Amino acid sequence: MKRRIYLPVLLSLCCLTIQAQAQQQQSLDSLIEPELAALVATYKTLHARPELSQHEEKTAAFVAAQLRALGYTVTDHVGKYDRAGLTSYGIVAVMQNGAGPTVLVRTDMDALPVEEKTGLPYASKVKTRNEQGDEVSVMHACGHDIHMTAFLGTAKLLAQLKAQWHGTLVLVGQPAEETVTGALALLNDGLYTRFPKPDFVVALHDNATLAAGRIGYTSGYALASADSVNITIKGVGGHGAAPQTTKDPVVMAAQVILALQTIISRENSPLDPAIVTVGSIHGGTKRNIIPDEVQLQLTVRTYRAEAREKILAAIERITIGIALAAGVPAERAPTVELVTRESVASTFNDPALTERLAGAWRQSLGADNVVALEPAMVSEDFAYYSLAEHKIPTVMFHVGAVEQAKIDASKQTGTPLPSLHSSLFAPVPEPTIRTAVKAMTTAVLELLKQT
């Protein structure tokens, strides 16, 4: 008897749910399609005029103007860097729509000192001066132009769909992601006190190995921490023909480089991913002169904070130990410097939030277009939005930016695709932007949906 009463009700509810999901998907598609040509034009404009980190003046002004035109309350020049005299071009745009959660959507805006070699008609030809005064080419080689375009497309759709969500939307245009200084600059300038503090933070990143039309997500640790370490090995220089009168820093540097590799192979658990890379070594001026010192530059990548601390301590211990073993005087002990302004914590995607959004994406984009991705050892300052003291669930997901045919050809020939930061990296604009806007809009609607 109960089945006769409740089964039709359950079936009716299921049908209504499926119908509502189909209507939302159709609604998003119908809203995105008329905007696509303008969004692609925006992308090409941004791509052709990139600006370096901490110099995003025109880019920020463009994004801020677009957001104001859509009805957002916009505050610009948000951010305080740890070095005096730097202007921040951070943007915070707010739209309040009744009672409900607060969701922050972040885009990055800066470009890289890379000479573009894609040959595209809208390729960047920009040249500028870097902080050292050298002339460099500038390119959006990491896809921040895609990010900004999707950000603006999402902002427009959500302004049009206010009847479908309740709460507060905070849109953040972040400068200086490539130098991992922009997120902290915003937080240092009161991002979570001057503006509504978010209950959730979401960002996207284009992906140079994933097909356009698909998105990828990683639950838990998604991106590694990054630490920049400078080592100066001090010896006692002299004639190359009389090494017994010296303390050779070149030999000590070689020993240090090899010994540092044992941190990963013998001190760190093989189940806890970590990397120690010596990317630069400088010392000496002539074949027959043993120099006084040698400089090494390292990058260290980890996921867990405990592993990070242990590895950094091991680098210092090993370096000092080798110098002591070589008989270097105490006053000539090596220095091991952590460059804090170039270091960043690992990015951790909140598992519950990740699974919630993955479910919404499967319904909106189709299950075949939503894939789980392995964690990566690259880094992002998006990590700072979810620092322990803030206790805010965050998710960064990936949007495919490559034609499937090129992926297939790469697998067949063994020729790798251009990676992010490559002078040849060129996202396929239309499907990438369409999917990015739909995925981000879906995520926000899920988190701010009416109940």
N, C-alpha and C positions, 0 to 999 in steps of 0.2 A: 504493500500500500504506500509505504514511504517513497519507494522508487517512482511510483506513478505521480506522486506529488512533486518530488524534488528534481527528478531527472530533467523534465522539460525546463525547469527554472535554471538548472546548471547549464544546459545546452544553450539556453537563451543568453545567459551571461557570457559564456565563451564566445558566442557569435558576436555579441556586442563588443567584447574586448578585441577580437580579431578585426572587426569592422572599424573600430576606433583607430587601431594601429595602422590599418590600410589607409584610412583617411588622412592620418598624420603624415605618412610617407608620401602619399599623393600630394598633400598640401605642401610639403617641403620641396618636392620635385617641381611643382608648378610655380613655386616662388623663386627657386634658384634659376631655372631655365631662362626667364626673361632678363636676369641680371648677369648671366654668364659672360656675354660679350663685353660688358662694361668692366667686369671683374678681371677678365684677361687683359684688357687694356690697362687697368690699374697695375696689374702684375708687371707688364712690360715697361710701364713708366718707372716703377720702383726698381726693376732690374737694371734699367739703363742709367740710373743715377744713384748708385750706392754711396754710403758714407761710412767711414771707419768708426770703430768703437770710441765713444765719448765725443763724437763729432756729428751726431745724428740730427743736426738742427733742421734741415729742410725736410728730411724724412718724417720727423716728429711733428712738424708743423702741418704737413700734408695729412697725416693720420688724424691729428687732433681736429683739423677742419672738417674732415669727413664725419667724425663722431659727433661733433657739434651740430652738423646739418641733420643728423638723424635724431636729434632730441636728447642726447646725453649731456649730463652736466660734467664738463671737462676741466680738469686742472692740469696745467702743463708745468714743465721745469721742476718736476718732482724728483728728488734724489740728492743725497749728500755723499760724495766720495771721501775716502780716507786721506786724500791728498788735497791740500788747499788750492784754490784757483781753478778748479775744474767745474765747468757748467754741466749740469745733468739735464738731459732732454726727456726724462721720463714723463709718461702720460697716465693719468688715472681718470677714467670716465665712468660715471655712475648713472644707473637708471633704477629707480625705485618703483615697484609695482605691487603695493600692498604688503600684507604680512606674509612671512615665509622665510626660507633659508636665504643665505647670501652666498653667491657663487662668483668666484674670481676666475676670469679667463685671461691668460697672459700670452702675449706675443713678444718676440725679440725683434730688434730693428736694425742692428748694425751689420756691417759687411766685413770682408777680409782683404788684406793686402795681397791680392792675387791678380795676375794679368789674365783676363779672360781670353780663351782660345776656342770658343765654341763655334765661331763663325755665324752666329745668329744675327738676323737683321737688327735686333734690339739689344745686341751685346753691349756691355759696358766698355766705354773708352775713357773712363774717369781716371785721372791721375791726381795725386795730392801729396802733401808732405806728412810724414809720420812724426812721432814724438822726437825722433833723433834728427829731424830736419831733412831726411832723405826722401827723394821723390819715389813714390810707389804707385803701382796700379791698384785699383779697387774693384772688387767683384762680389756679388752675392753668391758666393760659392758654397754656402751652407743652406740656402733655401729660405732665408729670413724674409725674402720678398714674397714667397709663397705663403709663409706664415701670416704676414701682415695682410695679404689679400684675403685669405680665408677668415681672418679676424674681422675685417671690415664687412665681408659678406655675411658672417654670423651676426654681427652687430645689427645689420639692416634687417635680417630675417626676424631676429628676436624683438626688434622694435615693432615689426608688423604683426607679430604673433603674441602680443601682450595678453590677449584674451585666453591664451593657453598656459600661462604661467603666473605664479605669484611669488613675490620675494624681491630680492635686490641683486642686481647684476653689476659687477665691477669689472671693467675692462682695463687691462694694464698694458701699455706699450713700454716695454723695458729696453733701455739702452745697454750697451756694453756687455752683452752676453759672452762674446768671444774672448774678452779679457776677464771673465768671471768676476766682474766688479759691479754690474748693474743691479742685480737683485738685492745685494746688501745695501747699495746706495739708496734704493727705494725704501727698504725696511728701516734704515737709519734715519730716513726723513719722515717716519711716521706712517708708513703704508697701512699698518694694522691699527693705528690709533687716530690718525686724521680722517681716515676713510672707513667705511663699514668693514669690520673684520669678517673674513669669509668663513663659512662652514666647510666649503670645498674649494679646491684650486685645481684647474684643468689647463693643460697646454697640449699642443700638438707639435710634431716635428716631421718634416718630410723624410723619406727613406730612399736611399739610392740603390737598394737591392729589391724593393718590393714593387709589384706591378701597380700602376695607376688604377684606381677603382677599388683598391683594397686598403684596409687599415690593419695595423698590427698593435698588439698590446703585450705588456709583460707585467705579471703580478709580482710584488715584492721588489727586491733589488733589481733595478733596470739599468742604471748607469753607475759607473765607478766614481769613487772619490779621486781627486787628482792633487798631488803635492809636487811642487817644484822645489828642488833642493840644489843648492850651489855648494860645491866642495872645493876648498883651496888647500892643496897639498904643498906644504912649505919644506924645502930641503936646504941644502948648502951647495951652491953652485960652484963650478970650477971648470978646469980644462977637461975635454973629453978624453984626452990621452992619459989623464991622471985621476981616474974615478975613485981611487982609494982616498983621495983628499976631500971627497965630496959626500953629500947625502943626496942621492939622485932622486928627485921628485918624479921623473918620468917612469922609472922602474917602480916606484911606490904607487904611482897612478895605475900602472898596468896591473899590479897586484890587487889594488883596491877594486878595479873593475871586475876582475875575475872572482874575487872573494864575495862581492856583493851578490853575485848570481846564486851563491849558496844560501842566501836568505830565503829565496823562493824554493830551492830544491831540498833544503835540509832543515830549515827553521819554521817554515810555514806549512800548514796542512794542505795537501794536494786537493782537498775538498773545499778549500776556501780560496777562490781565485784572487791572484795578486800579481803585479808586474813591477819590476824595477828595471828601468831602461836608462843607460847612460847615453844621452843623445849628442853630447858635445864634449870635446877635450881640446884644450889649448895650452901650449907650453913650449918654450924654447924659441930660439931665433936662428941657430946655425948648427951644422952637423957636429962640429967639434967643441961645442959649448954645452955643458950641463947647466940647465937653468936653475934659478932659485925657487921657482914654484910652478905648479901646473893647476889649471882650473878644470873642473868637471861640472857638467850640468845634467841633472837627473829629472826624470818624471817617475812618480810612484803612483800606482793605481791599486785600489782595494775596494771592497764593498763594506765590510764590517769595521766599525770604529776601533774595536780591539786589535784587529789585524793591522790597521793603519798605524796605531801608536807603537805596536811592537816592531814593525818593519822600520819606521823612522828611527827608533832607538837603536836598532841593529846596525843601520847605516853609519851612525855616529860611532858606535862601539868598534866596528870593524875598521873604519878609517883611522881612528886614533890608535887602535891596536897595531896596525901595520906600521904606522910611523914610529911607534915605540919600539917595535921589533927591529926596525932599521937603525935605531940609535939616534933618532932626531932629537935634538935638545928640547926640553920642555917649553922654552920660550918660542920654539918654532913648531909647536903642535898644529896640526891641521884644523881648519875651521869648517864646520858643517852648518850651513844656513838654510832654514826653511823660509822660502819666499811666500809669506802668508797672503799677500795680495794676489798671488797666482795660484792659490790652493782653494779647493772646494770639496764639500762633502759629497757622499754618494747620493744618488736619486733613488728614493724608495717609493714605489707605487703602493698605496694602501690596498691590501688584497680585497677587502670587502667592497670598497668603492670601485676597484678595477673590475671585479666580477659583475657588479651592478651595471656599470656602463657597457661592458662587453655584451650583456644580455640585451640592452637597448639597441646597441649597434647591429646585432644579429637580426633583430626585428626590422630595423630601418634599412640596412644595407644588404641583408641576406647573409645567412650563415657562412656561405662559401667565400664571402668577401671580408670576413673577420678572422684573423689568424693570430695565434699566440707566437710570440717571438722570444728567442733566447736573450738573456741579458748581454749587454755590451760593456766594454772596458773604456769607452769614451766617456767624457764628463760634461756636465751642464750645471750652471748656477741656479737652475730651477730647484735644485735641492734645498735652497735656503727658504723657500716658501713653506716648507714643512718641517722646519727645525723642531727639535723636541720641545722647546719651551712654548712653541705656538700650538702644538698638538692639533694640526689641521690635516685632514686626509687630502692627499694630492694624487693626481694621475697625469703622466705625460704619455700620450699614445703616438703612433706613427702612421703617416699617410704615404702610401705608395706613390712614387713620382716617375716611374720608368715604364716605357712601353713593354708589354709582355713579349713582343717579338724580339726586342733587344735582349731581354733576359734569357729567352730560349737560345738565341744566337751565342750569347756569352757561354752558356752551358755546353753548347756543341763544340765551340772552338777553343774553350779554355781561356779566352781573352777576358780579363776582368772588366766590369763596367766602371766608368768614371765614378769615383767615390765623392762623398762630401768633402769639401775643401779642395777639390781638383779644379784646375783651370778649364776642364772639359765638361764639368757637371752641368747638365741642362735638363731640368724637369720638363715633362710634357705638360703644358699649362692647363688645358681645358679639363681633362678628366681628373687631374690632381686637385685643382681648385674646387670642382664640383663635389668631389668626395670629401674634401677637407671641410667645406662649409656644411655639408649635410651631417657629417659625423660630429662636428663640434656643436652644431645647433641641436642635434639629437641629444647629446650629452647634457647640455644646459637644460633643455626641456625635461629630461628625465629627473634632474636634480631639483628643478623648480616647478614640477608639474602640480596641478591642482588635484587635491584628494577629496 
